């Protein structure tokens, strides 16, 4: 039976980012510099790649894990932080969140984590209103109305659950996104983008945000075999003359596992 999960995020573009499932963000005085650190030890991470993909801007952290944003942030923008041996991390920043230096904690990968994709993708048809959520930040061409990727999955222990994580997504124009002030389109809204795992729908994304995690039903996992993740764009529900896909951008897709005991302690 197909499982449907409507994700309601606790981290919205309109709110300051304070934490994430695979890292954390904390306001902290560091002079004029931002910093990337190990989320557990607090040690600075050198030579981490920091990028604003939509602006074509990138840099590396120095020996103290510090970096300076060399681009003007005038609208919600995805910032990516990547380092070998660590889970890819991204967050949506704006002028308010970067008005003071920030410390970004990133987490080391676990043995069973699977990094599916660290690139940014634009899904849709390149036909969108200037009032669409984050439309001002779209810079890359659409690959079409859906994204799909095959990957190998080994085994899942009996005491573990697997989660699909989407680092950041912008551009969603659902009614919920409009009601929350993320989309400025007043006369229409779109259906939610849908997440499929091995051909079965497991989630809908109704809001833009960072580090969205979706529990993967164990019966859908093909252990020691090839699995497939597909993300389909929503559609303009007020356009009947033709199919008008909702344009969205997303990046950092991976699978992480958590032990059930750990999840109980966290709750």
N, C-alpha and C positions, 0 to 999 in steps of 0.2 A: 504494500500500500504506500502511496506517495505521502511523504511527510511534508508539511508546510509550516514554516516558522517565520513569523513576521518580526523582523528585528527592530526594536526600539532602542536607539543608542543612548548611552549616558554621556557621550562626548559629542557635542554638536559644534558646527562651525561657529555658531553665534556665542559659544561659551569658551572661556579660557581653558586650554588643555592642561590638565594637572596630572594625569596618569594614563597608563596604557598597559595592555596585557603583557606586552613583551618589552616593557621598558617604562621609563617615567620621565616626566618633564617637570622641572622645578624652577621657580623664580629664585635667583640668587645673585648676589653682587659679585661680579668678577671684573670690575673695571668696565672696559668697553668690549669685552670678549664674551662669546658663548663658549660652552665646553661640552665635550662628549666624554662620558665616564662609564665604567663597568657598573651595572645596576646593583650588583651585590657588594663588591669590594670598594666601590667609589674611586678606584684608580683611574687616572686619565688614560684615554685610548688614543694612541698616536696613529697618524696616517689613515684615519677613517675617512671615507668618501662622503662628503656632504654636498647635496645638490638640490637645485630648484629646477626640475625637469622642464616645466612649462616656459621658463625663462632662458633655458640653455646655459644656466650658470652652475658651476661646480668648484669645489675646493677640497683640500685635505686638512685635517687637524694637525697641529704642530706637536712638539714633544710633550707639551702640557695638555694635550687634548683640546686646545683652543682653536676657535675659528671665528672669522668676522664675516657677517653677511654683506656681500658686495653687490647687492641688488635691491632696488626699491620695492617694498612690499605694500601695494596699494589696494589689494583685494585678497580674499582667501586663496592661498597657494599651497600646494603640496611640497613639503621639504622631506627629502630622503636621506637617511644615514645608513651607510653600509660598511661593514668590516668583516673580513674573512674570519670565520669561527663564531660569528654572532648572528642572531636573527635579524633579518632586514627590518628596519624601523622607519616609519614615516608618520608625519603629522601635518595637519592643515594649519598654517600660520597666517596671521594677518598683521596689520600695523600695530594693533593693540598688544598682541602676544609677543611681538619683537621690540616693543618700546623699551624693555629692559633686558639685560643679558639673561640667558637661560642655560640651565644645565640639563643635558639629555642623557638619561641612563639607558644603555642598551644591554640586552641579555644574551649570554652565550647560548649557542644551539645545544639541544639535547641529542643523544645518539639516534633517536627515532624521528627527529624533526626532518621534514622534507621541504626544501626550498623549491617551489614550483616555478616562480617567475619573479624577477626583481625589476623588470622594466615597466615603464608607463605605457598604457594603451588608451586609445580613444575609441569608444564603441558607439555606433550610431550611424547617421547618414550625412553629417556635416550640415544639417539644416536645422538651425536653432535660433531662437529669439535672443536679442541682447539682454533681455530680462531673465533669461534662463539662469538657474543657479550656477554661479561661477563661470558664466559664458566668457567673461573678459579674460579668463586665464587659459582658455583653450588655445593651444598652439600647434598640436599635431593632428594629422589627418586621420579620419576614422578608418578602422580596419574592416568595418561592416557592422551589422546589427548584433554580432555576438563574438565572444572570445572563447576559445576552447584549447585545452592542453592535456596531453596524455603524460602520465608519470608512473613510475614504479613504486609500489607499496609492498613492504616486506611482511612483517607480522605485527599484530597488536596483542599485547599481553592481556590476560583476563582481568587484571586490575587497572587497566588503562582505558581512557576514552580518547578519540581522535577529534580534533577541531580544525576546520578550515578557517584560516585567518586572511582577511583582506586588509592590508595596511591602511590604505586611504582610498576614498571614492568621493568625487565631486560631480556636480551637474545634474543630480537627480531632481526631477520636477514633478513629483507626486503631489497629491492633495495634502498629505501630511507635511511634506517639505515646504509647501506653500503656506500652510497654516503656522508652521514654525518660523516663517520669515526667511527661509533659505532660498526659495524661489520667488521672484518678483513678477512672474507671469500671472496676470489677473484673470484672463478670459479662458484659460484652459489648464489642464494638468494631465499627467501621464500615468500609465500603469507602472507598477514597481518593477525594476530589474529583477530577474529571476536567476537563482543559482541552482544548477543541476549537478548531481554527482552520479556518474555512471548511468545517465539518462533519466534519473529520478529527481524531481524538484525537492529541494531540501530547505530553501529559504527565499524570501523576498526582501529586497533592500528598500525601505521607505524613506530613509533619511541619509543625507550626506554625513560623513564623519570618518573617524580614524579607528583602526584596530578592531574591526568587527569580527567576531568569532562565531562560528556556526558549528554546532555539534554534528558530527557525521554519524548517522545510524550505523551500528555495527553490521547489520545484515546487508548493507550496501557495499561494504568494503570487500574488495577482491584481494585477499592476502596472497603475497608472493606472486603478484601478477600486475598487469597494466590496468590503471584506473584512469578515469577522465573527469575533468572539471570543466563545466561550461557556464558562462555568464551571458545572459541574454538581456539586451536593452529593453526598456519599457516602450510603450507606444502612446502617442498623443490620443487621448480618448475622445477628443472633440473634433478630430479630423477624419471625415468619412470618405472623402474623394480619393484618397490614396493613403498608404501606410507612412506615417510620419514617426520615425523612431526618435526616442529621447536620447540626446547625446550626453554621454558621461565619460569621465576619465578615471582610471584606477591604476594602482600599482602595489607591488609587494604582496604576492599570493603565496602562502605556504601552509603546510600541515604541521601542527604541533600536537604532541600527546601529553596528557596529564593523568597522573594516577588518581583513582577515585578517592583514596584516603586524603590526598592533598586537597582535592576539590572540596571535600567535606569540611576540612579544617579552615579553608578559605571562606566558606559560607558561614 
